[in-house]
Structure formats: C-alpha cells, structure tokens
Amino acid sequence: MYYKFIREEKIKMKTAKLWDIIPVKEVNEKLAQDKCELDLGFACFEEQYRAVANNVPDDYTIIDFGCYMAAQAYLFKNHEAYIGVDTVDYLERFATENTTHYVMSIQEFIKKELPKYKGKKVYAICNYVPDEDARDLVTMALENFMVYYPRDLLQCKGINAYRIIVDIAKLDEFNKEDNISYLMFLLKNAIVKYCMDEYEQDRFNFDDSYKDLSHVGIAYTTTPDDKHEIQFELDLEKLGWRQLVDGVVVDHDEFDLGDKVFAIRDLTDFVKNAEFNSLVSVDEDCLKKAFNMGIDNDGNFYELTEVSEV
C-alpha cells in the first residue's frame, strides 16, 4: 500500500529536519515500505550524525555501522563516499550518488571489507548500535570514529574529536544523563577544553595525549632559574590531583570520599575553574616539608639549611 507521506506544498506538522534535504518522492517511496520503522517525525538519530557531518572534512569516506535505512546518507552527500553497513536486507535504503551499501554484520565488514580502505581517510560512525562487541570492535579497528549508545560512554577519536564532542554534549538527552560513564566524558571534555585554551591548540586528542589515566598532566613549568621542575597532574582513577616538584609529590588532594558521582563532578568543576599560575604555584610549607626548601622573592627555591648558616 502506498502512502503519500509528504506533499510538495508545506505541511503543518512537526517533521524530522532531515526530510527537508531529501527528495520528496524518495521519502515517500522508502517510508511506504512494509516493516519500515521510520516516519515523518523520525528519520534517524539525526543530531549525532550532524555533529560528525559538520566537523569531518569532505575528503573523508564515512563508514556508517548500523545504518538501518541510511536516511543520514544525505548529510554526507558531499563527502568522498558514504558506506552504509547493516544486516537489514528487507528494506530498500536511502542512497546518494556517493553511497555504497553493504548487507552484512559490522564484524564481517571489518574483517572482509575494511582492509580495502587502508591508507585512505576514513571516519567511522557507530550510533545507537546495541551490539557492545561490535561497538568495541569499531574503536579498536578505526583511527577516527564516533561511537555512542545510551547509558554508555560516548567515544570520539581522531579528526576534530573535541568539536564533535562539544556539539553532541549540547543535546538535551546528554544533559539528563546522570551516570558515571557520561560524567567521565564531561570531565575529559573539560580537560581537553582547558588544554586547548591554555596552550592555544586547534586540536587536542585526549586518548592520544593520555595513556595513563592516573597521570594526566595539565600544567608544567620551571622555576625562574630553571633549576627545578613543577608539574600539576590529575588522577582520573582516584579522582584527585597532585602537584610535583622534580618528580616528587609536594601537595595533593582527592575528591572521592565515598560518592563517585559527586567526586567526578567536583573534579570537573575544579578543572573548569583552573588557572595555570595557581596550578604551578607551590605552597612554601609543602615545599619545606618535602625538600626542606624555601622560596625567595624571585620564585626560586633555596635550601633552608644554607640560609640558616649565613
């Protein structure tokens, strides 16, 4: 049975934004298919796809794992190529001139087809795919990706990851989340923003920069005479921070006093309000306790025993 879902003239009802950029005839034909789960109000999980489309350069090939009917292909019509991967074989998918569709599992595609794209600019999307093993496989096999599933950690890596995260974090559904995975995402996001702002970097990838979550360095300097190093690092495992002088901890604090949710929020607020000079400003009492040193008017460290003998 054929339904005229959309007329050429403007209709007075709330529709998914994506339908505005897809030919009316194609929308009507695809939505009229038996077992089609899309309708005028829902084309795909659109905002996540838009975040990727707006931030990944057009010379990248987009591989959409779990694409379903791939209405989102139209968001990537100007990219090098759009590759749709899904096991659904009973529905005709949306397609643009640069679209290629595969009817197979994510695991099968990565094993058999992904090697063909070696050396090419590829960005992978795995959006709202319930198969946890498949999601993990995407993160292991690709260098550039956005992987998301409700109540799981949003994972972005590679090209413009920070900008994609920022765009997705604006969505209402994220503001309503109250789980540890998402709160850790916000904490990492705050760290990335601090580093980009403080060190004037256009790109900063958290996963590439920090391999050990117990040692996340965000500030480093030396004393004016260059004799001593001062470092400030965060510990995302114990949810605290440490200040080090010449590799020795001189001051520290931990936020986890039994409630991990509040601890992550407190550490995130700490990072958002952090100022470089404060992070590397050493408390003289702490320095004395660790090294038996004082601080002169120029900010250099000196041995207290030497001063007492003068």
Stockholm file with secondary structure:
# STOCKHOLM 1.0

chainA/1-310         MYYKFIREEKIKMKTAKLWDIIPVKEVNEKLAQDKCELDLGFACFEEQYRAVANNVPDDYTIIDFGCYMAAQAYLFKNHEAYIGVDTVDYLERFATENTTHYVMSIQEFIKKELPKYKGKKVYAICNYVPDEDARDLVTMALENFMVYYPRDLLQCKGINAYRIIVDIAKLDEFNKEDNISYLMFLLKNAIVKYCMDEYEQDRFNFDDSYKDLSHVGIAYTTTPDDKHEIQFELDLEKLGWRQLVDGVVVDHDEFDLGDKVFAIRDLTDFVKNAEFNSLVSVDEDCLKKAFNMGIDNDGNFYELTEVSEV
#=GR chainA/1-310 SS CCCCCCCSSCCSSCCCGGGGGSCHHHHHHHHTSTTCCCBTTBSSSHHHHHHHHHHSCTTSEEEEETCTTCGGGGGGTTSSEEEEEESCCSSCCCCCTTEEEEESCHHHHHHHTGGGGTTSCEEEEEESCCCHHHHHHHHHHCSSEEEECTTSCCEEESTTHHHHHHHHHTSHHHHTCCSHHHHHHHHHHHHHHHHHHHTTCSCCCHHHHCSCTTCEEEEEEECTTSSCEEEEEEETTTTEEEEEETTEEEEEEECCSSCHHHHHHHHHHHHHTCCHHHHTCCCHHHHHHHHSEEECTTSCEEEHHHHHHC
#=GC SS_cons         CCCCCCCSSCCSSCCCGGGGGSCHHHHHHHHTSTTCCCBTTBSSSHHHHHHHHHHSCTTSEEEEETCTTCGGGGGGTTSSEEEEEESCCSSCCCCCTTEEEEESCHHHHHHHTGGGGTTSCEEEEEESCCCHHHHHHHHHHCSSEEEECTTSCCEEESTTHHHHHHHHHTSHHHHTCCSHHHHHHHHHHHHHHHHHHHTTCSCCCHHHHCSCTTCEEEEEEECTTSSCEEEEEEETTTTEEEEEETTEEEEEEECCSSCHHHHHHHHHHHHHTCCHHHHTCCCHHHHHHHHSEEECTTSCEEEHHHHHHC
//
